[in-house]
Every structure is written in structure tokens, then in C-alpha cells.
Amino acid sequence: MPAVPPQKDPAPPMANGEVIFEAPWQSRVFGMARALADAGVCDWDEFRALLIEEIGRWDDQGEGTFAYYDHLLMALERLVENKGLVPPGELHQRSDELARRPHGHDH
């Protein structure tokens, strides 16, 4: 029987008791999730459950490098869609539009 790899921790990367980010977008996504919970749009445990599901999907596939904030972003997207904060498909449509912008385009 092959060894089962350990599941990744749903806690954010931390150093010296503080959350660490490698890129500005990561802190923004984390901040948006916290802001939605703080505003009562969702319960933090509800968001955390979505994050755990996203990490579990990655674990089940067993491929690629673990990227915590990619999973956090996917969980946030699911949350805002589940809560009806954006119309279905709008996040992906907007993401595609932004990805097609030329490098260095800032507005």
C-alpha cells in the first residue's frame, strides 16, 4: 500500500507569529476574505471550510507544487459566487479580460 502524503495545513504561511506574503496580491486576497468575515458576509469557519476543500482537491490530485494563496483565492471565488455577491461566471470572465492586457498595463 503506497504511503498517503500528509494533507497541507489550511493555516496561512507564518513567520514569527505573523502571516507572510510573497506578492501583494496574496495580502489583498487574504484581506478580502478577512473583510468579508468581519463584515458578517460569512463566518470565518465557513470560508475556512471552503479553503480546506480546495486544498483537499489539490491533495487528492497529488500533482504540482502546493501554493497556499492560489487555494485561498479559489476558496474566496467560490465564497463570493456561493453568496451571490457576483453573477455566475463573472469572476472568470473578468480574470480572462485582465489576463489579456499587455504587460505593464496598470489601469
N, CA, C and O atoms as CSV, one atom per row, in Angstrom:
chain,resi,resn,atom,element,x,y,z
A,1,MET,N,N,0.839,-1.172,0.000
A,1,MET,CA,C,0.000,0.000,0.000
A,1,MET,C,C,0.890,1.243,0.000
A,1,MET,O,O,1.764,1.367,0.858
A,2,PRO,N,N,0.683,2.186,-0.965
A,2,PRO,CA,C,1.525,3.374,-1.001
A,2,PRO,C,C,1.231,4.295,0.176
A,2,PRO,O,O,0.115,4.346,0.694
A,3,ALA,N,N,2.261,5.013,0.577
A,3,ALA,CA,C,2.099,5.961,1.681
A,3,ALA,C,C,1.207,7.112,1.236
A,3,ALA,O,O,1.291,7.577,0.099
A,4,VAL,N,N,0.362,7.557,2.138
A,4,VAL,CA,C,-0.520,8.682,1.856
A,4,VAL,C,C,0.205,9.951,2.276
A,4,VAL,O,O,0.609,10.080,3.432
A,5,PRO,N,N,0.375,10.903,1.336
A,5,PRO,CA,C,1.071,12.128,1.719
A,5,PRO,C,C,0.237,12.914,2.723
A,5,PRO,O,O,-0.992,12.892,2.658
A,6,PRO,N,N,0.888,13.603,3.645
A,6,PRO,CA,C,0.136,14.370,4.637
A,6,PRO,C,C,-0.592,15.539,3.971
A,6,PRO,O,O,-0.089,16.145,3.024
A,7,GLN,N,N,-1.785,15.843,4.486
A,7,GLN,CA,C,-2.522,16.973,3.949
A,7,GLN,C,C,-1.861,18.269,4.380
A,7,GLN,O,O,-1.257,18.352,5.450
A,8,LYS,N,N,-1.984,19.276,3.532
A,8,LYS,CA,C,-1.423,20.577,3.833
A,8,LYS,C,C,-2.267,21.277,4.889
A,8,LYS,O,O,-3.472,21.047,4.993
A,9,ASP,N,N,-1.632,22.113,5.652
A,9,ASP,CA,C,-2.281,22.864,6.709
A,9,ASP,C,C,-3.091,24.011,6.102
A,9,ASP,O,O,-2.579,24.737,5.250
A,10,PRO,N,N,-4.359,24.187,6.529
A,10,PRO,CA,C,-5.153,25.285,5.995
A,10,PRO,C,C,-4.801,26.640,6.595
A,10,PRO,O,O,-5.443,27.640,6.272
A,11,ALA,N,N,-3.801,26.691,7.457
A,11,ALA,CA,C,-3.362,27.973,8.020
A,11,ALA,C,C,-2.424,28.663,7.035
A,11,ALA,O,O,-1.694,27.993,6.305
A,12,PRO,N,N,-2.437,29.987,7.007
A,12,PRO,CA,C,-1.550,30.697,6.084
A,12,PRO,C,C,-0.084,30.538,6.490
A,12,PRO,O,O,0.218,30.248,7.648
A,13,PRO,N,N,0.822,30.730,5.533
A,13,PRO,CA,C,2.248,30.699,5.873
A,13,PRO,C,C,2.551,31.776,6.914
A,13,PRO,O,O,2.103,32.916,6.793
A,14,MET,N,N,3.314,31.398,7.932
A,14,MET,CA,C,3.607,32.350,9.002
A,14,MET,C,C,5.071,32.296,9.389
A,14,MET,O,O,5.744,31.277,9.236
A,15,ALA,N,N,5.546,33.432,9.897
A,15,ALA,CA,C,6.887,33.530,10.461
A,15,ALA,C,C,6.797,34.455,11.662
A,15,ALA,O,O,6.229,35.543,11.572
A,16,ASN,N,N,7.348,34.031,12.773
A,16,ASN,CA,C,7.334,34.837,13.997
A,16,ASN,C,C,5.933,35.301,14.367
A,16,ASN,O,O,5.750,36.423,14.840
A,17,GLY,N,N,4.934,34.430,14.149
A,17,GLY,CA,C,3.572,34.745,14.533
A,17,GLY,C,C,2.817,35.669,13.600
A,17,GLY,O,O,1.699,36.080,13.912
A,18,GLU,N,N,3.407,36.005,12.456
A,18,GLU,CA,C,2.740,36.898,11.505
A,18,GLU,C,C,2.580,36.207,10.157
A,18,GLU,O,O,3.441,35.440,9.726
A,19,VAL,N,N,1.454,36.497,9.501
A,19,VAL,CA,C,1.202,35.950,8.167
A,19,VAL,C,C,2.218,36.558,7.202
A,19,VAL,O,O,2.494,37.757,7.245
A,20,ILE,N,N,2.771,35.707,6.329
A,20,ILE,CA,C,3.738,36.209,5.347
A,20,ILE,C,C,3.159,36.080,3.936
A,20,ILE,O,O,2.405,35.156,3.629
A,21,PHE,N,N,3.535,37.031,3.102
A,21,PHE,CA,C,3.082,37.084,1.716
A,21,PHE,C,C,4.297,37.270,0.830
A,21,PHE,O,O,5.228,37.997,1.175
A,22,GLU,N,N,4.278,36.599,-0.331
A,22,GLU,CA,C,5.368,36.735,-1.295
A,22,GLU,C,C,5.063,37.762,-2.361
A,22,GLU,O,O,5.966,38.231,-3.054
A,23,ALA,N,N,3.784,38.120,-2.500
A,23,ALA,CA,C,3.374,39.077,-3.526
A,23,ALA,C,C,2.198,39.893,-2.995
A,23,ALA,O,O,1.429,39.406,-2.167
A,24,PRO,N,N,2.056,41.126,-3.466
A,24,PRO,CA,C,0.963,41.983,-2.983
A,24,PRO,C,C,-0.426,41.381,-3.161
A,24,PRO,O,O,-1.293,41.569,-2.307
A,25,TRP,N,N,-0.649,40.655,-4.264
A,25,TRP,CA,C,-1.979,40.097,-4.494
A,25,TRP,C,C,-2.376,39.133,-3.387
A,25,TRP,O,O,-3.558,39.003,-3.067
A,26,GLN,N,N,-1.391,38.458,-2.802
A,26,GLN,CA,C,-1.694,37.487,-1.755
A,26,GLN,C,C,-2.248,38.183,-0.516
A,26,GLN,O,O,-3.207,37.700,0.087
A,27,SER,N,N,-1.663,39.300,-0.136
A,27,SER,CA,C,-2.178,40.025,1.034
A,27,SER,C,C,-3.551,40.618,0.740
A,27,SER,O,O,-4.391,40.714,1.635
A,28,ARG,N,N,-3.780,41.013,-0.502
A,28,ARG,CA,C,-5.084,41.566,-0.875
A,28,ARG,C,C,-6.177,40.499,-0.796
A,28,ARG,O,O,-7.263,40.759,-0.279
A,29,VAL,N,N,-5.894,39.310,-1.302
A,29,VAL,CA,C,-6.866,38.223,-1.270
A,29,VAL,C,C,-7.157,37.827,0.181
A,29,VAL,O,O,-8.313,37.644,0.562
A,30,PHE,N,N,-6.117,37.699,0.968
A,30,PHE,CA,C,-6.290,37.362,2.378
A,30,PHE,C,C,-7.120,38.452,3.066
A,30,PHE,O,O,-8.027,38.150,3.841
A,31,GLY,N,N,-6.807,39.705,2.782
A,31,GLY,CA,C,-7.536,40.823,3.369
A,31,GLY,C,C,-8.997,40.854,2.960
A,31,GLY,O,O,-9.860,41.172,3.779
A,32,MET,N,N,-9.289,40.528,1.703
A,32,MET,CA,C,-10.682,40.496,1.248
A,32,MET,C,C,-11.462,39.405,1.989
A,32,MET,O,O,-12.604,39.620,2.395
A,33,ALA,N,N,-10.844,38.246,2.162
A,33,ALA,CA,C,-11.516,37.160,2.879
A,33,ALA,C,C,-11.796,37.579,4.320
A,33,ALA,O,O,-12.895,37.357,4.829
A,34,ARG,N,N,-10.810,38.182,4.976
A,34,ARG,CA,C,-10.995,38.644,6.359
A,34,ARG,C,C,-12.067,39.720,6.430
A,34,ARG,O,O,-12.896,39.717,7.340
A,35,ALA,N,N,-12.051,40.642,5.469
A,35,ALA,CA,C,-13.026,41.736,5.467
A,35,ALA,C,C,-14.450,41.205,5.307
A,35,ALA,O,O,-15.368,41.702,5.960
A,36,LEU,N,N,-14.646,40.209,4.453
A,36,LEU,CA,C,-15.976,39.629,4.287
A,36,LEU,C,C,-16.443,38.968,5.582
A,36,LEU,O,O,-17.612,39.077,5.954
A,37,ALA,N,N,-15.537,38.290,6.258
A,37,ALA,CA,C,-15.898,37.661,7.532
A,37,ALA,C,C,-16.171,38.725,8.593
A,37,ALA,O,O,-17.143,38.623,9.342
A,38,ASP,N,N,-15.325,39.733,8.657
A,38,ASP,CA,C,-15.508,40.792,9.650
A,38,ASP,C,C,-16.804,41.565,9.419
A,38,ASP,O,O,-17.415,42.051,10.370
A,39,ALA,N,N,-17.225,41.681,8.154
A,39,ALA,CA,C,-18.460,42.402,7.822
A,39,ALA,C,C,-19.701,41.534,8.013
A,39,ALA,O,O,-20.823,42.014,7.850
A,40,GLY,N,N,-19.508,40.265,8.357
A,40,GLY,CA,C,-20.636,39.377,8.586
A,40,GLY,C,C,-21.217,38.754,7.327
A,40,GLY,O,O,-22.276,38.128,7.372
A,41,VAL,N,N,-20.526,38.922,6.201
A,41,VAL,CA,C,-20.988,38.311,4.951
A,41,VAL,C,C,-20.891,36.792,5.053
A,41,VAL,O,O,-21.709,36.059,4.497
A,42,CYS,N,N,-19.885,36.346,5.769
A,42,CYS,CA,C,-19.701,34.924,6.004
A,42,CYS,C,C,-19.064,34.754,7.371
A,42,CYS,O,O,-18.576,35.709,7.974
A,43,ASP,N,N,-19.081,33.557,7.831
A,43,ASP,CA,C,-18.379,33.204,9.061
A,43,ASP,C,C,-16.991,32.735,8.638
A,43,ASP,O,O,-16.856,32.062,7.616
A,44,TRP,N,N,-15.955,33.080,9.406
A,44,TRP,CA,C,-14.605,32.674,9.028
A,44,TRP,C,C,-14.505,31.166,8.898
A,44,TRP,O,O,-13.780,30.675,8.032
A,45,ASP,N,N,-15.203,30.423,9.725
A,45,ASP,CA,C,-15.167,28.952,9.633
A,45,ASP,C,C,-15.786,28.467,8.316
A,45,ASP,O,O,-15.352,27.459,7.758
A,46,GLU,N,N,-16.788,29.178,7.827
A,46,GLU,CA,C,-17.387,28.845,6.524
A,46,GLU,C,C,-16.353,29.015,5.412
A,46,GLU,O,O,-16.223,28.160,4.537
A,47,PHE,N,N,-15.623,30.123,5.457
A,47,PHE,CA,C,-14.576,30.344,4.466
A,47,PHE,C,C,-13.473,29.299,4.622
A,47,PHE,O,O,-12.986,28.746,3.636
A,48,ARG,N,N,-13.095,29.040,5.844
A,48,ARG,CA,C,-12.028,28.062,6.109
A,48,ARG,C,C,-12.406,26.681,5.573
A,48,ARG,O,O,-11.551,25.959,5.059
A,49,ALA,N,N,-13.688,26.313,5.691
A,49,ALA,CA,C,-14.147,25.020,5.168
A,49,ALA,C,C,-13.969,24.954,3.653
A,49,ALA,O,O,-13.568,23.921,3.117
A,50,LEU,N,N,-14.267,26.059,2.961
A,50,LEU,CA,C,-14.049,26.098,1.506
A,50,LEU,C,C,-12.562,25.979,1.185
A,50,LEU,O,O,-12.182,25.294,0.236
A,51,LEU,N,N,-11.727,26.640,1.970
A,51,LEU,CA,C,-10.282,26.558,1.768
A,51,LEU,C,C,-9.796,25.129,1.974
A,51,LEU,O,O,-8.984,24.631,1.194
A,52,ILE,N,N,-10.280,24.477,3.004
A,52,ILE,CA,C,-9.889,23.091,3.266
A,52,ILE,C,C,-10.314,22.191,2.107
A,52,ILE,O,O,-9.574,21.286,1.720
A,53,GLU,N,N,-11.509,22.437,1.551
A,53,GLU,CA,C,-11.958,21.656,0.382
A,53,GLU,C,C,-11.023,21.875,-0.806
A,53,GLU,O,O,-10.653,20.923,-1.493
A,54,GLU,N,N,-10.642,23.130,-1.046
A,54,GLU,CA,C,-9.739,23.418,-2.173
A,54,GLU,C,C,-8.391,22.732,-1.983
A,54,GLU,O,O,-7.845,22.154,-2.922
A,55,ILE,N,N,-7.866,22.795,-0.782
A,55,ILE,CA,C,-6.584,22.138,-0.502
A,55,ILE,C,C,-6.746,20.628,-0.629
A,55,ILE,O,O,-5.849,19.948,-1.126
A,56,GLY,N,N,-7.877,20.102,-0.186
A,56,GLY,CA,C,-8.142,18.668,-0.307
A,56,GLY,C,C,-8.179,18.205,-1.754
A,56,GLY,O,O,-7.691,17.122,-2.075
A,57,ARG,N,N,-8.758,19.026,-2.633
A,57,ARG,CA,C,-8.761,18.679,-4.068
A,57,ARG,C,C,-7.343,18.574,-4.600
A,57,ARG,O,O,-7.013,17.646,-5.339
A,58,TRP,N,N,-6.508,19.531,-4.220
A,58,TRP,CA,C,-5.112,19.504,-4.653
A,58,TRP,C,C,-4.432,18.254,-4.097
A,58,TRP,O,O,-3.705,17.563,-4.811
A,59,ASP,N,N,-4.673,17.973,-2.831
A,59,ASP,CA,C,-4.096,16.781,-2.198
A,59,ASP,C,C,-4.507,15.513,-2.934
A,59,ASP,O,O,-3.683,14.630,-3.172
A,60,ASP,N,N,-5.789,15.427,-3.295
A,60,ASP,CA,C,-6.305,14.241,-3.982
A,60,ASP,C,C,-5.657,14.049,-5.347
A,60,ASP,O,O,-5.423,12.918,-5.774
A,61,GLN,N,N,-5.367,15.153,-6.031
A,61,GLN,CA,C,-4.757,15.060,-7.362
A,61,GLN,C,C,-3.289,14.671,-7.264
A,61,GLN,O,O,-2.766,13.989,-8.145
A,62,GLY,N,N,-2.626,15.100,-6.199
A,62,GLY,CA,C,-1.235,14.729,-5.976
A,62,GLY,C,C,-0.269,15.245,-7.023
A,62,GLY,O,O,0.777,14.639,-7.258
A,63,GLU,N,N,-0.606,16.351,-7.649
A,63,GLU,CA,C,0.264,16.900,-8.695
A,63,GLU,C,C,0.547,18.367,-8.436
A,63,GLU,O,O,-0.253,19.074,-7.823
A,64,GLY,N,N,1.694,18.808,-8.913
A,64,GLY,CA,C,2.023,20.224,-8.840
A,64,GLY,C,C,2.546,20.634,-7.478
A,64,GLY,O,O,2.499,19.879,-6.507
A,65,THR,N,N,3.037,21.841,-7.446
A,65,THR,CA,C,3.586,22.411,-6.228
A,65,THR,C,C,2.464,23.065,-5.422
A,65,THR,O,O,1.594,23.734,-5.981
A,66,PHE,N,N,2.494,22.871,-4.136
A,66,PHE,CA,C,1.489,23.469,-3.265
A,66,PHE,C,C,1.688,24.981,-3.230
A,66,PHE,O,O,2.790,25.464,-2.973
A,67,ALA,N,N,0.621,25.718,-3.487
A,67,ALA,CA,C,0.652,27.182,-3.464
A,67,ALA,C,C,-0.543,27.653,-2.632
A,67,ALA,O,O,-1.651,27.792,-3.149
A,68,TYR,N,N,-0.312,27.894,-1.361
A,68,TYR,CA,C,-1.374,28.201,-0.413
A,68,TYR,C,C,-2.305,29.297,-0.917
A,68,TYR,O,O,-3.525,29.134,-0.882
A,69,TYR,N,N,-1.753,30.399,-1.380
A,69,TYR,CA,C,-2.602,31.535,-1.750
A,69,TYR,C,C,-3.401,31.294,-3.024
A,69,TYR,O,O,-4.436,31.930,-3.223
A,70,ASP,N,N,-2.950,30.399,-3.888
A,70,ASP,CA,C,-3.777,30.008,-5.037
A,70,ASP,C,C,-5.053,29.329,-4.544
A,70,ASP,O,O,-6.140,29.575,-5.067
A,71,HIS,N,N,-4.909,28.478,-3.542
A,71,HIS,CA,C,-6.064,27.783,-2.979
A,71,HIS,C,C,-6.970,28.760,-2.226
A,71,HIS,O,O,-8.195,28.651,-2.275
A,72,LEU,N,N,-6.352,29.710,-1.535
A,72,LEU,CA,C,-7.132,30.716,-0.824
A,72,LEU,C,C,-7.955,31.536,-1.816
A,72,LEU,O,O,-9.120,31.841,-1.560
A,73,LEU,N,N,-7.350,31.889,-2.942
A,73,LEU,CA,C,-8.069,32.646,-3.973
A,73,LEU,C,C,-9.238,31.830,-4.525
A,73,LEU,O,O,-10.334,32.364,-4.695
A,74,MET,N,N,-9.021,30.560,-4.802
A,74,MET,CA,C,-10.108,29.714,-5.313
A,74,MET,C,C,-11.245,29.612,-4.295
A,74,MET,O,O,-12.419,29.636,-4.666
A,75,ALA,N,N,-10.895,29.499,-3.013
A,75,ALA,CA,C,-11.925,29.433,-1.971
A,75,ALA,C,C,-12.686,30.751,-1.893
A,75,ALA,O,O,-13.903,30.748,-1.713
A,76,LEU,N,N,-11.990,31.870,-2.026
A,76,LEU,CA,C,-12.652,33.174,-1.999
A,76,LEU,C,C,-13.586,33.331,-3.195
A,76,LEU,O,O,-14.695,33.846,-3.052
A,77,GLU,N,N,-13.149,32.896,-4.358
A,77,GLU,CA,C,-14.006,32.958,-5.544
A,77,GLU,C,C,-15.272,32.130,-5.331
A,77,GLU,O,O,-16.373,32.575,-5.656
A,78,ARG,N,N,-15.112,30.936,-4.790
A,78,ARG,CA,C,-16.294,30.097,-4.523
A,78,ARG,C,C,-17.223,30.764,-3.521
A,78,ARG,O,O,-18.444,30.721,-3.674
A,79,LEU,N,N,-16.645,31.380,-2.496
A,79,LEU,CA,C,-17.454,32.027,-1.481
A,79,LEU,C,C,-18.297,33.156,-2.077
A,79,LEU,O,O,-19.503,33.215,-1.840
A,80,VAL,N,N,-17.676,34.047,-2.845
A,80,VAL,CA,C,-18.436,35.188,-3.378
A,80,VAL,C,C,-19.479,34.724,-4.393
A,80,VAL,O,O,-20.540,35.336,-4.512
A,81,GLU,N,N,-19.189,33.658,-5.118
A,81,GLU,CA,C,-20.192,33.115,-6.035
A,81,GLU,C,C,-21.316,32.436,-5.253
A,81,GLU,O,O,-22.489,32.627,-5.574
A,82,ASN,N,N,-20.975,31.646,-4.233
A,82,ASN,CA,C,-21.985,30.963,-3.418
A,82,ASN,C,C,-22.910,31.954,-2.716
A,82,ASN,O,O,-24.104,31.698,-2.565
A,83,LYS,N,N,-22.354,33.078,-2.292
A,83,LYS,CA,C,-23.132,34.093,-1.583
A,83,LYS,C,C,-23.897,35.011,-2.539
A,83,LYS,O,O,-24.669,35.862,-2.096
A,84,GLY,N,N,-23.686,34.841,-3.844
A,84,GLY,CA,C,-24.376,35.674,-4.823
A,84,GLY,C,C,-23.861,37.099,-4.864
A,84,GLY,O,O,-24.582,38.010,-5.270
A,85,LEU,N,N,-22.609,37.301,-4.443
A,85,LEU,CA,C,-22.032,38.645,-4.457
A,85,LEU,C,C,-21.628,39.082,-5.856
A,85,LEU,O,O,-21.501,40.275,-6.131
A,86,VAL,N,N,-21.428,38.114,-6.731
A,86,VAL,CA,C,-21.149,38.386,-8.149
A,86,VAL,C,C,-21.978,37.415,-8.980
A,86,VAL,O,O,-22.252,36.299,-8.539
A,87,PRO,N,N,-22.376,37.826,-10.169
A,87,PRO,CA,C,-23.126,36.913,-11.029
A,87,PRO,C,C,-22.262,35.704,-11.422
A,87,PRO,O,O,-21.041,35.824,-11.527
A,88,PRO,N,N,-22.891,34.547,-11.638
A,88,PRO,CA,C,-22.139,33.351,-12.037
A,88,PRO,C,C,-21.280,33.618,-13.274
A,88,PRO,O,O,-21.741,34.209,-14.251
A,89,GLY,N,N,-20.054,33.181,-13.215
A,89,GLY,CA,C,-19.146,33.304,-14.353
A,89,GLY,C,C,-18.452,34.644,-14.486
A,89,GLY,O,O,-17.498,34.763,-15.255
A,90,GLU,N,N,-18.903,35.660,-13.756
A,90,GLU,CA,C,-18.317,36.993,-13.922
A,90,GLU,C,C,-16.857,37.046,-13.481
A,90,GLU,O,O,-16.046,37.718,-14.120
A,91,LEU,N,N,-16.513,36.358,-12.411
A,91,LEU,CA,C,-15.119,36.371,-11.950
A,91,LEU,C,C,-14.184,35.808,-13.006
A,91,LEU,O,O,-13.123,36.375,-13.268
A,92,HIS,N,N,-14.572,34.699,-13.611
A,92,HIS,CA,C,-13.714,34.086,-14.625
A,92,HIS,C,C,-13.638,34.961,-15.873
A,92,HIS,O,O,-12.579,35.074,-16.490
A,93,GLN,N,N,-14.746,35.573,-16.242
A,93,GLN,CA,C,-14.750,36.460,-17.399
A,93,GLN,C,C,-13.823,37.648,-17.158
A,93,GLN,O,O,-13.032,38.004,-18.032
A,94,ARG,N,N,-13.913,38.257,-15.992
A,94,ARG,CA,C,-13.079,39.413,-15.673
A,94,ARG,C,C,-11.614,39.007,-15.576
A,94,ARG,O,O,-10.732,39.742,-16.019
A,95,SER,N,N,-11.357,37.850,-15.005
A,95,SER,CA,C,-9.989,37.351,-14.894
A,95,SER,C,C,-9.374,37.153,-16.275
A,95,SER,O,O,-8.216,37.505,-16.501
A,96,ASP,N,N,-10.153,36.587,-17.196
A,96,ASP,CA,C,-9.674,36.400,-18.570
A,96,ASP,C,C,-9.378,37.734,-19.235
A,96,ASP,O,O,-8.374,37.867,-19.934
A,97,GLU,N,N,-10.248,38.733,-19.024
A,97,GLU,CA,C,-10.031,40.061,-19.594
A,97,GLU,C,C,-8.729,40.672,-19.068
A,97,GLU,O,O,-7.944,41.233,-19.833
A,98,LEU,N,N,-8.513,40.558,-17.772
A,98,LEU,CA,C,-7.303,41.121,-17.177
A,98,LEU,C,C,-6.055,40.393,-17.658
A,98,LEU,O,O,-5.011,41.016,-17.854
A,99,ALA,N,N,-6.151,39.089,-17.849
A,99,ALA,CA,C,-5.000,38.308,-18.309
A,99,ALA,C,C,-4.599,38.679,-19.734
A,99,ALA,O,O,-3.438,38.520,-20.111
A,100,ARG,N,N,-5.543,39.169,-20.523
A,100,ARG,CA,C,-5.238,39.533,-21.907
A,100,ARG,C,C,-4.611,40.920,-22.038
A,100,ARG,O,O,-4.158,41.291,-23.121
A,101,ARG,N,N,-4.579,41.688,-20.950
A,101,ARG,CA,C,-3.977,43.025,-21.027
A,101,ARG,C,C,-2.484,42.911,-21.266
A,101,ARG,O,O,-1.857,41.949,-20.822
A,102,PRO,N,N,-1.904,43.882,-21.963
A,102,PRO,CA,C,-0.456,43.847,-22.191
A,102,PRO,C,C,0.308,44.001,-20.866
A,102,PRO,O,O,-0.170,44.631,-19.923
A,103,HIS,N,N,1.484,43.417,-20.827
A,103,HIS,CA,C,2.333,43.524,-19.648
A,103,HIS,C,C,2.589,44.992,-19.331
A,103,HIS,O,O,2.876,45.787,-20.227
A,104,GLY,N,N,2.485,45.347,-18.063
A,104,GLY,CA,C,2.741,46.715,-17.655
A,104,GLY,C,C,1.513,47.604,-17.700
A,104,GLY,O,O,1.571,48.756,-17.268
A,105,HIS,N,N,0.397,47.093,-18.216
A,105,HIS,CA,C,-0.842,47.880,-18.269
A,105,HIS,C,C,-1.335,48.018,-16.842
A,105,HIS,O,O,-1.544,47.014,-16.160
A,106,ASP,N,N,-1.524,49.250,-16.377
A,106,ASP,CA,C,-1.865,49.430,-14.962
A,106,ASP,C,C,-3.232,50.057,-14.713
A,106,ASP,O,O,-3.506,50.492,-13.595
A,107,HIS,N,N,-4.082,50.113,-15.710
A,107,HIS,CA,C,-5.426,50.664,-15.462
A,107,HIS,C,C,-6.453,49.985,-16.328
A,107,HIS,O,O,-7.636,50.315,-16.258
